[in-house]
């Protein structure tokens, strides 16, 4: 009886423990902010909604793996989380993922990793553009739900595909604009979070409800290349006026936007003002009345950064002009058999791949050489002599042919070691890193944004770890080159931490296979800024005077040149040739084919593409001052964009 009682107690304890575990359930849903499709080649803003039934606090981190069938597109592990009982929502930014090949319905597999347990959660579905599609996104921030007819009409009129010719539905299907509605409290405090959007819109209610930190982050994104439309009503506070004046690049003599005691803008402003804001564009709409359709159409074309000739066509015709678009061979795009391919994101990816190869060639270490063919032939000949005639005649002369089985493996090992030593001599014993850093400057010489393209040439197979803070990081290629036309998919890099605030990345790097990565940020750059920039602005466009101003406080060696909208490069006579002229033009001037036959620039993405680095319209009177210098193994390009003559 005693044994039966003990067994009963043990069974009861086990049942109670099992019931306790059964009660403690964790469920999660991953909800994208963009309900249609995420923006091409950009970060993906999502919400993760947890439901935890346990009585204790559950600590751990969330793992997200994006898959297209069995192909992994992204692996992300969040920072530490603490879940209390009930429902909680976390907002996070997933880094730019590898685009799916054919199926835009991507499975997001979720897993919560706690200290002593792993919770496998149901997967969610994310809709992403495939490689042959181009997806755009407009963020609309208003205090209302968006049911207002006027607001909904303005939002729909901003869709990019609405400017396609009405008689050709195929053009409208190639491009899709997703509208993302945000409440004022949902506006990010980190400018990099806006890379998920092409255009941001603040209604009058959204402007007055936004906090100062949110407006400052939005202004930094705009000046770094974004586009914003702001509807200005009443009840303006100092932070709202500071935001508007920060967007106004022409206000050198003082603030342009002023308000009366009631918070209304003082008279003197146009109904719609189109402003250049650093590298970006701003449209300020004064008042709540609906703008004139023709004027609004021109403002929308300005926001989307349409080329000058296409913007004029939109103003005159209401749609872009296919006749002045070209394919990659300079033919009218309407006559090209690959019209559909030319308009998509995939076509631009191929063009960027060729530029990426040129960039890789530029950054390859100069002390890395291929093993000379003569050295390989000599090594092989010597090896054959050692295992053939030398082995036979020398050991025969010594009467020790039985030692062939010792000499042969010893010779093989010795020549293997010699081959490795020779390979390391030519290809390098140590890891080598070289970078191209592009810093975009404001008119006061401060940095608006910077891009770092880093090439890693590893001497050994390794797992490269990069610590990133207040920046976006992506691997610019995730395939290993094996020779000829053969590639091997090496899989995407792994992310861990809080993107983009503080995280680390890990990627496999194979011996002597160059890897190219990109870091993008709005924070101060990792290189010193140029001194006495106001003097440079005053000397523009006199290149010898600009060089003299740069060299006034410290010696300067490098290039000082101007790239004009006509694709011409004017170089100061004292300039050294650091960066290939073709590369310098490709860094600044938008190519006139496909999607970029329509626009001259896109808002920054920080993704696996070079599209958002360029910004000069080749059919305009704009120009770029480029100052190229070199520090150690790093090439630095300082750029300043000038609009008009």
Secondary structure by P-SEA (a helix, b strand, c coil): caaaaaaaaaaaaaaaaaaaaaabbbbbbbbbcccccccccbbbbbbbbbbbccccbbbbbbbbbbbccccccbbbbbcbbbbcccbbbbbbbbcccccccccccccbbbbbbccccccbbbbbbbbbbcccbbbbbbbbbbccccccaaaaaaaaaaccccccccccaaaaaabbbbbbbbccccccccccccccccbbbbcaaaaaaccaaaaaaaaaaaaabbbbbbbbbccccaaaaaaaaaaccccccccccccccccccccccccbbbbbcccbbbbbbcccccccaaaaaaaaaaaacccaaaaaaaaaccccccccccccccccccccccccccccaaaaaaaaaaaaaaaaaaacccccccccaaaaaaaaaaaaaaacccccaaaaaaccccaaaaaaaaaaaaaaaaaaaaaaaaaccbbbbbbbbbbbbcccccccccccccccccccccbbbbbbcccccccccccccccccccccccbbbbcccccccbbbbbbbcccbbbbbbbbbccccccccccaaaaaaaacccaaaaaaaaacccccbbbbbbbccccbbbbcccccccccaaaaaaaccccccccccccccccccccccccccccccccccbbbbbbbbbcccbbbbbbbbbccc
